[in-house]
């Protein structure tokens, strides 16, 4: 399974905690992430993560391109709805690409837990 993991700055700690709860699954997956999120996941949990650029520098678009050509099975994108993002159009394009290509996309911890639980077969 190929998964993208993305978290806005205010949600990076939540992504690290979420990953800790699903390490057996994540270790079986091919993981892509935006820059800082990928570095933090690798450092915290020893996961192998293909890192894209940071979101504001085009990482969301890089992940969207992979998604559009069928290289991703799912996206966990922990968004911070309370903080304006300078690259909001890129974020919207990625979420739209998930909808267009029928790829599951969790944008908060509760939905991410449901999705990851279903993928881990628990």
C-alpha positions as CSV (number, residue, x, y, z in Angstrom):
1,X,0.0,0.0,0.0
2,X,1.2,3.5,-0.8
3,X,0.2,6.3,1.6
4,X,0.9,10.0,1.7
5,X,1.2,11.6,5.2
6,X,0.9,15.4,5.4
7,X,0.4,17.6,8.5
8,X,0.3,21.4,8.8
9,X,2.6,22.8,11.4
10,X,0.0,22.9,14.2
11,X,-0.8,19.2,13.5
12,X,2.6,17.7,13.3
13,X,2.6,16.4,16.9
14,X,-0.8,14.8,16.2
15,X,0.7,13.1,13.2
16,X,3.6,11.7,15.2
17,X,1.2,10.4,17.8
18,X,-1.1,8.9,15.2
19,X,1.8,7.2,13.5
20,X,2.9,5.7,16.8
21,X,-0.5,4.0,17.1
22,X,-0.3,2.5,13.6
23,X,3.4,1.6,13.3
24,X,2.9,-2.0,12.2
25,X,0.7,-0.8,9.3
26,X,3.0,2.1,8.4
27,X,6.1,-0.1,8.3
28,X,4.4,-2.3,5.7
29,X,3.5,0.7,3.5
30,X,5.4,2.8,1.0
31,X,5.2,6.3,2.6
32,X,5.4,9.7,1.0
33,X,5.3,12.9,3.0
34,X,5.9,16.6,2.7
35,X,9.3,17.7,3.9
36,X,9.2,18.4,7.6
37,X,6.4,15.9,8.3
38,X,8.5,13.2,6.6
39,X,11.6,14.1,8.5
40,X,9.7,14.1,11.8
41,X,8.2,10.7,11.1
42,X,11.5,9.2,10.2
43,X,13.2,10.6,13.3
44,X,10.4,9.7,15.7
45,X,9.6,6.2,14.5
46,X,12.4,5.1,12.2
47,X,10.0,5.0,9.2
48,X,11.3,5.0,5.7
49,X,9.6,8.0,4.1
50,X,10.1,9.5,0.6
51,X,10.1,13.2,1.3
52,X,8.7,15.7,-1.1
53,X,9.2,19.5,-0.8
54,X,7.5,21.2,2.1
55,X,3.8,22.1,1.4
56,X,4.3,25.8,0.7
57,X,7.2,25.1,-1.7
58,X,5.1,22.6,-3.8
59,X,5.1,19.4,-1.8
60,X,1.3,19.2,-1.8
61,X,1.4,19.5,-5.6
62,X,4.1,16.8,-5.9
63,X,1.9,14.4,-3.9
64,X,-1.1,15.4,-6.0
65,X,0.8,14.5,-9.2
66,X,1.6,11.1,-7.8
67,X,-2.0,10.6,-6.8
68,X,-3.2,11.5,-10.3
69,X,-1.1,8.8,-12.0
70,X,-2.3,6.1,-9.6
71,X,0.7,5.9,-7.3
72,X,-1.2,6.4,-4.1
73,X,-3.8,4.4,-2.3
74,X,-4.6,6.9,0.4
75,X,-3.8,10.3,2.0
76,X,-3.8,11.3,5.6
77,X,-3.6,15.1,5.6
78,X,-4.0,16.6,9.0
79,X,-5.1,20.1,8.2
80,X,-5.1,23.0,10.7
81,X,-8.4,24.8,9.9
82,X,-7.7,27.6,12.3
83,X,-4.5,28.8,10.7
84,X,-4.5,30.5,7.3
85,X,-2.2,28.7,4.9
86,X,-0.3,30.6,2.2
87,X,-0.6,27.7,-0.2
88,X,-4.3,27.1,0.3
89,X,-4.9,26.7,-3.5
90,X,-2.4,23.8,-3.5
91,X,-4.2,22.2,-0.5
92,X,-7.5,22.4,-2.3
93,X,-6.0,21.0,-5.5
94,X,-4.7,17.9,-3.6
95,X,-8.0,17.3,-1.8
96,X,-9.9,17.7,-5.1
97,X,-7.5,15.2,-6.8
98,X,-8.4,12.7,-4.0
99,X,-12.1,13.2,-4.9
100,X,-11.5,13.1,-8.7
101,X,-9.5,9.9,-8.5
102,X,-11.5,8.3,-5.7
103,X,-8.6,8.0,-3.3
104,X,-9.5,8.0,0.4
105,X,-8.4,11.2,2.2
106,X,-8.6,11.8,5.9
107,X,-8.2,15.4,7.0
108,X,-8.5,15.1,10.8
109,X,-7.3,12.6,13.4
110,X,-10.7,10.9,13.9
111,X,-11.1,10.1,10.3
112,X,-7.5,9.1,10.0
113,X,-8.0,6.6,12.8
114,X,-11.0,5.1,11.0
115,X,-9.1,4.8,7.7
116,X,-5.9,3.4,9.2
117,X,-7.8,1.0,11.4
118,X,-9.7,-0.3,8.3
119,X,-6.4,-0.7,6.4
120,X,-4.7,-2.5,9.2
121,X,-7.4,-5.1,9.4
122,X,-8.0,-4.6,13.1
